[in-house]
Amino acid sequence: MNFFAIYLGNRFVFRIGDFLRHWYVASSKKYANGCLDAFERLDRIFAWKINVLNIFTPLYKDYSFIGYILGFVIRSLRFLITSFIYACIFLCALALYALWLLFPLFVVYSIFF
């Protein structure tokens, strides 16, 4: 009977550790990869990096003074708007991740209190 209790205790601790490893380590990797993929897809739409690299080049190869001014203004506005959108999405993803991390603690707290 004593071996049975030791075995059950061992399996219980192993399953708790396995759950924690799955919940916190494996899911964190998947969530981070998913967020990075989402930002890469968004960069194909908003072209943040391209606007930063070409901020001083004119749009549509209009090398006049007006072309340089308009190119700089438009790229700067796109940069600011895109940065704001990325920041909002990042903060939402961070809040969702924090809820994901705190959910098991909330369940354990709810069970005991």
C-alpha positions in Angstrom: 0.0 0.0 0.0 2.9 2.3 0.8 4.4 1.9 -2.7 1.1 2.8 -4.3 0.9 6.1 -2.4 4.5 6.9 -3.3 3.7 6.1 -7.0 0.6 8.3 -7.0 2.5 11.1 -5.3 5.3 10.8 -7.8 2.9 10.9 -10.8 1.0 13.8 -9.2 4.1 15.9 -9.0 5.2 14.8 -12.4 1.9 15.8 -14.0 1.9 19.2 -12.2 5.4 19.8 -13.5 4.4 18.6 -17.0 1.4 21.0 -17.0 3.5 23.9 -15.9 6.2 23.2 -18.5 3.5 23.0 -21.2 1.5 26.0 -20.0 4.4 28.4 -19.4 7.3 27.3 -21.6 5.8 25.6 -24.7 2.9 28.0 -25.0 5.2 31.0 -24.5 7.3 29.9 -27.4 4.3 29.4 -29.6 2.7 32.7 -28.6 6.0 34.6 -29.2 6.4 33.0 -32.6 2.7 33.8 -33.5 3.2 37.5 -32.5 6.4 37.8 -34.5 4.6 36.3 -37.5 1.7 38.7 -37.1 4.1 41.7 -37.0 5.9 40.4 -40.1 2.5 40.2 -41.9 1.6 43.7 -40.7 5.0 45.0 -42.0 4.1 43.7 -45.4 1.0 46.0 -45.3 2.4 49.0 -43.5 6.1 48.9 -44.6 7.4 50.4 -41.5 11.0 49.4 -42.1 10.9 50.6 -45.8 9.6 54.0 -44.7 12.3 54.4 -42.1 15.1 53.4 -44.6 13.8 55.7 -47.3 12.6 58.6 -45.2 14.7 61.1 -47.1 14.0 59.8 -50.6 11.1 61.3 -52.6 8.0 59.4 -53.5 7.5 58.1 -57.0 11.0 59.4 -58.1 9.9 63.0 -58.1 13.3 64.6 -57.5 12.0 68.2 -57.3 12.1 70.2 -54.1 8.3 69.6 -53.6 8.9 65.9 -54.2 11.5 65.7 -51.4 9.3 67.7 -49.0 6.2 65.7 -49.7 8.1 62.4 -49.5 9.5 63.3 -46.2 6.2 64.4 -44.8 4.2 61.5 -46.0 6.8 58.9 -44.9 7.1 60.6 -41.5 3.3 60.4 -41.1 3.2 56.8 -42.2 6.0 56.1 -39.7 4.2 57.7 -36.8 0.8 56.1 -37.6 2.3 52.7 -38.1 4.4 53.0 -34.9 1.2 53.9 -33.0 -0.6 50.9 -34.5 2.2 48.5 -33.7 2.4 49.9 -30.1 -1.3 49.3 -29.6 -1.2 45.8 -31.0 1.9 45.0 -28.9 0.3 46.3 -25.7 -2.9 44.2 -26.4 -0.8 41.1 -27.1 1.2 41.8 -23.9 -2.0 42.1 -21.8 -3.4 38.9 -23.3 -0.2 37.1 -22.5 -0.3 38.4 -18.9 -3.8 37.1 -18.6 -2.7 33.7 -20.0 0.1 33.5 -17.4 -2.1 34.5 -14.5 -5.0 32.2 -15.4 -3.7 29.0 -13.6 -3.0 31.1 -10.5 -6.5 32.5 -10.6 -8.0 29.0 -10.9 -5.9 27.7 -7.9 -6.9 30.8 -5.9 -10.5 30.2 -6.8 -10.4 26.6 -5.7 -9.0 27.4 -2.3 -10.9 30.6 -1.5 
